[in-house]
Amino acid sequence: MSNQDKKINLDIRKNRPQTLAAAFGGLMEIFGVRSSDADLAKNWKNIVSSDIYNIANVVAVKKTKNGKFNIVLRPISPAFALELSYKINDCKSQINKYYGHDAVAKITIRK
């Protein structure tokens, strides 16, 4: 499917202002590029499995100098912190699969 086949409605205005990262993340999605941290936060539900999505939220994503991501996750409840720590490797592999390369440098859990 080419980019010309997609219907893009540029007349829709958001109710609240967007950050530049969110706006560029949307543009990158239109062109099929997956390299932004906004893309990771926006598509968190689609990237990781439902068992990870249901217990953790993305708090911060920072891109390092070598182009990899340092991701900070916060469990929904402190009780899920241990379970989330067991699923970090699965989470990392799912994110790397989404981006198509070794994109994650480190995942940190913040309670």
N, C-alpha and C positions, 0 to 999 in steps of 0.2 A: 504494500500500500504506500503510495507516494504521498508526499506532503500536500500536493495539489488536490488530492481526493478528500482531504479533511475540510469540513465546513467550519470556518472560524467566524464567530460573531464578536466583532470588536466593539459593537454598540452597547454591550452589557457593561454597566458600571457597578462596581462593588459598593455595598452599603457603607463600608468603612475604608479608610485609607490603607494601602498595602505598603509593606516594606519593599525596598528595592530587591532584596533577595527573593521575596515571594513573587514579585512581578517577573524577574528574570527566570525564576524557576518555571513559571507558567510558559514563558517564551521558549525555554529550552525543551519543555515537554512538547510544544507544538512542532518543533523541528526535530524531535527524537533524540536529543542529546541528554545523557544522564551523567552529569558531573557536578551538580550543585548540592550544597548542604540543604538548601530549601527543598529540593526535590526529595531528599531523604525524609525530612520531617513531614512533608505534605503527603507522601505515599507510604508512610510507616505501616499502615494497615495492610497494604498490598504487598509490601516487601517481606515482612516477617510472618511466621505462622501465627495462627489465631491464639495458640497457647502463650506465645510471647507477647502478642499485642494486648491480650486481656490482662496481663499483669504488669506491664511496663509502659512508660511514656518517654519520649525523647525530650530531654531537658536542654541539651546543648550539643551542637555539632561544630567542631572547629577543624579547619583544613590546615594540615601541617605544610612545611616548606617543600616536602617531597611529594605533595599532592594527595596524601592519604588523609583519612578522617579519624579524629579522636572524638568518640561519641560518649555522651554522658546519659545514662538511663536512670529514671527514678521509678521504683516499684509503686504500684497503686497503694499498697499497704506495706508497712515494714515487715509484715509476716511473709511477704513474697520475695524478700531480698535473697534469701538462701536458695529458693527455687530458681530465681533468675540467674544467680551465680552459676548454677549447674547448666543453664541453657545459653551461656555466653558464646561458646564455640558454635552452636547451631545458629545463633543470631548473626555472628560474624560471617559464617559461610553463606547464609541467605542474603546478606547485604552484598557480599562479594559476587554472588551469582547474579543479583539484580544489576550491578554495575558492569559485570563482565570482566572484571580484573580484581586484583588484590587491592581493594579500596580502603580497608579498615586497618588502621595502625593499632588502635587500642579502644576497648570499651570499658567504661568505668560505671560502677553502680553508686549512686548517691542516695542515701536514705533521707 
